[in-house]
């Protein structure tokens, strides 16, 4: 079995990865993030697996409820009976004996009801798990999109501003050669430019990593990823956060808690007898014997089983208590997460106008410094510093925009609103 498991893993590793038409991905990118996200989720193997697990769980409801319906069985024996005792020893009878039985459960202490309820709760848990999986995949795909966009934007901004500052440094070097600029001032300006240039390698590495994640979800690479669309407004995010009790992760945990409670009821039902109304007909193998007919009520009860029932009941109660604690913890964790995201969004919205002012003021300072160089009221060092400050402010603006998109997608995913906005997911339960 160990060899078989290892071989199966190798088969999965060697299996060709599904490919998506690059033109289709590019078209989805052109039409917007929502369209691309929907395709990424619905084609994801993890989401497809969750759909199949949900279907399996839904079918198990019928399996569990079948015990409440009449149970019909038949049997047949073909062979011989050899009697070795009695008045006529060594008498051998050859032939066919058949039987037919029908029974209907009338009482089992609630075991069958608990079994059906448990199967239903497991199906609901599987549906919630599919919803959780869909939202998580959509969130990770959106993060990959956002990161590709922001790192590409920041890298392009850095390269543009670096070229401009290198031009200013070259001008300073010419002026320093003529004794018009202090060497110390030029060295300070060069150091600041070098510090910015060093960020290029870091941004490129982050862009490469984001591109790999992008290709994983969208199955293709796209050169120009546009700024993502907003899936929620702040007001919608706040409303979704206030409806936290409908979050898929809580629905899943609550369903698992219900499964554990039904296990307690099944364990308690084991202390009750089981009653069935049954009827049956059995034909004999010997022709001279009569056909047997059975009609009546059958009651079964276990008087002793070595403590199995009490142990199962204690284990079921312990699990029910544990799942209740998990539900309480999941509720608290989700509420904290949503509140933190909303506070972050408020902080970003408050910071964006300030950053815009920084960009405007630093650009104005750079223009003033450049115009005053000829009159000696400013210097190239001041101009370089103003250009660097302007670059920092523009870079900060891109980062804040990316963070805002990420926080909105996070709130949407945690509350289950993301897949609803994307139109993903159909209930298999009816």
Steps between C-alpha positions, in 0.01 A plus 500: 500500500787736579646435154159555341458834680845617392431394143170688498676817614751461219217454252342825615834678475556371147145575387487790252369811666179636348561789269275793431501677168718807537266701276208406725689621806601819325137553401392449861763749612373749246141460618597549864606323815160355585477301178855372539444405864190302421686298237794449736279363778279277287801343325695446824548132593452575870162658433399213272592255777288696750204480260535123476530461877184707536320277251614190686381640834160590353454146370576359844180656632309244295720224636425605858125542445465162330482320838162663563349335193385137471791260475438215257734205468499155350719193530545167329690183587585247232658179621428207723420413859629173643347379822731278705280436801146405588289212375629507143870585505694590188192646336610758240267762352603703199311807381441871526385703799400865468387776728351847477496759781370852544547715808420853609681683778254639754728603789875533553529766770565775245810340344370520142386862542842591637664322206293695246558828682871427517518422127309820423730704721805342333355594160452857618855500635625379160305777328648757736847350443452540125401862559802553726727344238353712220542823696855410603602418142340820372676701772842349427451551126396861560805555721722364223336739252536796739865419572591464133336835431653686794854365463498564126376855562754565774783357290405713200478808723840425653663462159351826371604699805844336513568607142399855589715506814796351319473787253511744791800320655686521167429871494628532858819316404565749220440787738722339764778467243472873441496573872137616497373224731644371824630142470342407833158616380537299182605188695194533725271528198668201335450292815126573503469406136694176561266417790204526265674303227562215745122465539474394136632149567257456791203619297599280207521195728156579645360545150645164391345325802163665438517402133548134595191516722311676221591224252390234749147637529448643152707233317676756283712812527386842390744782438281793602269430793266796553406643837241267656133585511336559837267219603355690796459857610593585857130517591441153352805366684368641827156348438657162418711514816189567709347183351794292621276215620441397135872455437577162338767409756246544781235308306746214461600500868137523613411203276790302647369586847160364399662178374664457839169557682331237284777259594401552865138419414606183318708393799204562734266306269720192543353461852151450355359186340435470129158390378404385151181373344593217271348236280666213319449182307745208489461194280653168618749292308306181575170458318325343797566802721273807501573857403569726803337842527607758758306816586557703815701751699867440570672679786879497548686631803862477604535429872876501515780601260801549726455875549505589132183712511611709798843558343348605168260738677783659701710541185208652308429748780866601514506559125178702515651723770818542294311600183294752700823658623634504143188681382532764772868548415427523126234766564736711709789460254281598203356805675849619595624443146212693345528787747873525434440505124240776532732707718778452247267615223405811697868574560580459130209722396618765747861472377431520126424878493813565707715300260349688207599823677852362548525425129373844405721686748816304421443546126452873558815508713696324225373744235590794723846362573566444129389854409710657777823320415595762244454783752694319770203485735501121481741219426501172313522320832168655607354410164610137537355482851169643377492248212570215742224618734262517206594146398443374854158662512393353164627157604307530826185585306528182291557292815196651671281432197616137495438465875153643463412252226643216708303596812175526303559160343583357843175624652307370199666158522467458877130586493428288191402807300781449249366187331149647505628809320679277249194281449682183606343196662173315464345310786486125450256467792131538431 
